[in-house]
Amino acid sequence: MLTKDELPECPVATTVQLIGNKWKLLIIRNLVFNRKQRFTDFIKSIPSISKKVLTDNLRALEEDGLIKREVFAEVPPRVEYSLTELGKTLKPILDAMFEWGTEYKNAL
């Protein structure tokens, strides 16, 4: 997790740094609207993402404190991803993006 000194001074730039790539936004979208997800759920709902890129982005979001990874002691092992309390605060941003995207498509 980055320290306050390592983050950009501008709050918008901070947000973009944390969730600004398309993969992170789609991962967060899945967790906002579907709550918990397994790795294969992400692969199915984001078909153009590679397993490596998905793994890297999940790790980055976890490191930044936005998602949590829960491992269940089962055979085979089961891993679920969900939003942390901090991650849940992104819901209004995703809701606004959903609404804006819908309005834009309807205006065309």
Backbone torsions as a table, in degrees:
resi	resn	phi	psi	omega
1	MET	NA	136.7	179.5
2	LEU	-74.0	150.1	174.8
3	THR	-85.4	166.7	179.1
4	LYS	-58.8	-35.7	-179.4
5	ASP	-68.9	-25.5	-179.0
6	GLU	-85.0	-15.0	-179.7
7	LEU	-83.0	152.2	176.3
8	PRO	-60.4	153.3	179.4
9	GLU	-67.9	-36.3	-178.4
10	CYS	-77.4	126.8	179.2
11	PRO	-60.2	-34.3	178.0
12	VAL	-66.3	-42.2	178.5
13	ALA	-64.2	-35.7	176.5
14	THR	-62.6	-46.1	179.1
15	THR	-61.6	-45.3	179.8
16	VAL	-62.4	-40.0	179.3
17	GLN	-62.6	-38.5	-176.2
18	LEU	-80.3	-37.7	-174.7
19	ILE	-130.2	15.2	-168.3
20	GLY	-79.7	-5.5	176.1
21	ASN	-95.7	157.6	-173.0
22	LYS	-62.8	-32.0	-178.5
23	TRP	-68.9	-44.2	179.4
24	LYS	-62.3	-41.4	179.2
25	LEU	-62.5	-40.4	179.9
26	LEU	-71.2	-35.6	175.4
27	ILE	-63.4	-47.9	179.9
28	ILE	-64.2	-40.1	176.5
29	ARG	-54.7	-47.8	179.8
30	ASN	-59.5	-41.4	-177.8
31	LEU	-74.8	-33.0	177.1
32	VAL	-66.8	-46.0	-173.5
33	PHE	-91.8	-18.6	-178.5
34	ASN	-120.4	2.6	-179.6
35	ARG	65.1	-93.3	-177.2
36	LYS	-99.7	146.7	-179.8
37	GLN	-140.3	146.6	170.8
38	ARG	-100.6	165.6	-177.5
39	PHE	-53.7	-45.5	-178.7
40	THR	-66.0	-28.7	175.9
41	ASP	-63.3	-41.5	177.6
42	PHE	-64.0	-44.3	-179.1
43	ILE	-59.7	-41.4	-179.4
44	LYS	-69.5	-38.3	-174.8
45	SER	-89.9	-13.2	176.2
46	ILE	-128.7	70.5	-169.6
47	PRO	-61.9	-23.4	-177.7
48	SER	-85.5	-2.9	-179.1
49	ILE	-87.4	138.1	176.6
50	SER	-83.4	160.8	179.9
51	LYS	-62.9	-38.6	179.9
52	LYS	-64.9	-46.1	-179.5
53	VAL	-64.5	-41.0	177.2
54	LEU	-61.0	-47.6	179.2
55	THR	-59.0	-46.2	-179.6
56	ASP	-61.0	-42.7	-178.8
57	ASN	-72.2	-37.2	175.7
58	LEU	-61.9	-43.6	179.0
59	ARG	-62.9	-41.9	179.9
60	ALA	-64.5	-44.0	179.0
61	LEU	-65.2	-35.9	177.0
62	GLU	-68.1	-43.5	179.3
63	GLU	-61.9	-34.6	179.6
64	ASP	-81.3	-1.1	175.9
65	GLY	81.0	16.9	-177.5
66	LEU	-94.7	-27.8	176.7
67	ILE	-130.1	159.7	174.7
68	LYS	-123.6	149.9	-178.5
69	ARG	-114.4	122.3	-179.3
70	GLU	-115.7	122.2	-179.2
71	VAL	-103.3	127.9	179.0
72	PHE	-101.3	134.3	-178.4
73	ALA	-78.9	79.2	180.0
74	GLU	-132.0	166.4	173.9
75	VAL	-119.5	116.9	-5.3
76	PRO	-71.8	158.3	-179.1
77	PRO	-58.6	143.6	177.9
78	ARG	-118.3	132.6	179.6
79	VAL	-125.1	131.4	176.6
80	GLU	-123.3	143.2	177.4
81	TYR	-112.4	141.7	176.8
82	SER	-149.2	167.1	177.9
83	LEU	-77.4	143.6	170.3
84	THR	-78.1	176.1	176.0
85	GLU	-60.0	-39.9	176.8
86	LEU	-64.6	-42.5	178.8
87	GLY	-62.0	-34.7	179.4
88	LYS	-63.8	-22.9	179.3
89	THR	-71.2	-8.7	176.2
90	LEU	-79.8	-11.4	-176.4
91	LYS	-54.6	-46.2	179.1
92	PRO	-60.2	-32.8	178.4
93	ILE	-66.7	-46.0	179.3
94	LEU	-66.8	-38.9	176.9
95	ASP	-60.7	-43.2	179.2
96	ALA	-65.5	-39.4	178.0
97	MET	-65.3	-40.5	178.3
98	PHE	-61.8	-47.1	-179.1
99	GLU	-64.1	-44.8	-179.2
100	TRP	-64.1	-44.1	179.8
101	GLY	-61.4	-39.5	177.7
102	THR	-64.8	-46.6	179.6
103	GLU	-62.8	-40.1	180.0
104	TYR	-63.0	-47.2	-179.4
105	LYS	-62.4	-38.3	179.8
106	ASN	-70.5	-26.6	-179.3
107	ALA	-78.3	-16.7	-178.2
108	LEU	-72.8	NA	NA
